């Protein structure tokens, strides 16, 4: 039985996802007895690791005290973190972190695919441990530049707690002044929620006027957001699983082949905050807003025309001119995307998913789903969950 210390920040969704990956490895049969300290990283009450009778450590190195204690212990260890902070390469401890460039490119492509021509990035002022925000900013701006698009950037200033009102006011003014419709990438989900609050303060409609995408896919934050927040799943569970595999190998006497391990993001988890195409024609925009809201209720083209209101012929003409496909196709696309999200993110039965997304039957959904994504829903669910831990 190996004795392994897990040192992480129990207040951060990223760290908790990393630990979920470690837990998955333990369920595969690793013989570990685990020591954990469930506090924020800065409040960790660490034992003297130099005298602790343990066999290995997995630790978040975003805190200098934690990083120093792990290095001084000289125990087999694997580190993870933001890619910045206090990593000590001379210690030769393997370090796992996410691919910030790929995350930003994924967010940019998501917004570009929705037809946006105006973009913005909302990040943080630089500190010793949040260079990841600046890295994502540069990659996001660079990706858009490759496509001939400009991007406005907001970082704010370091302010004490009572300065939040001034910060939110500056963020609101920045958003209000930008051209619409606007696609915004936020450095993480917390920043994205602040953008959504600023939009609400300025009566900016999300996603019709401002579409917002965050990073982390923090399920609680994303589902507490209004509207529900789209986010990039950056692969934190895979980092944890990879770190656990690597530590087991080191404890068994194998030297790691690499010291810096970059893990690619898994993909964009689309929710309501970007569930919209950037449409300049106001009638088509209203029609799409109705479709996004009501497609899963089994609506027909005539329901959309009545809701606008507009003649069906006029609606179809303007819809095709703006988007290049029919109203019927748009309804099908929305239903299919909602079904894919439920297959990927929930444990609902296929019968429940078909009923919740407006399909006539499980068989109908399975046929359409397989044609669109290359696998029937059950296989897609299994493949997506397996991929998270590879």
Buried (B, 14 or more C-beta within 10 A) or exposed (E): EBBBBBBBBBEBBBBBBBBBBBBBBBEEEBEBEBBEBEBEBEEBEBBEBEEBEBBBBBBBBBBBEBBBBBBEBEBBBBBBBBBBBBBBEEBEBBBBBBBBBBBBBBBBBBBBEBBBBBBBBBBBEEEEBBBBBBBBBBBBBBBBEEEEBEBBBBBBEEEEEEEEEEBBEBBBEBBBEBEBBBBBBBBBBBBBBBBBBBBEBBEBBBBBBBBBBBBBBBBEBBEEBEBBBBBBBBBBBBBBBBBBBBBBBBBEEEEBEEEEBBBBBBBBBBBBBBBBBBBEBEBBBBBBBBBBBBBBEBBEBEBBBBBBEBEBEEBBEBBBEBBEEBBEEBBBBBBBBBBBBBBBBEEEEBEEBBBBBBBEEBEEBBEBBBEBBEBBBEBBBEEBEEEBBE
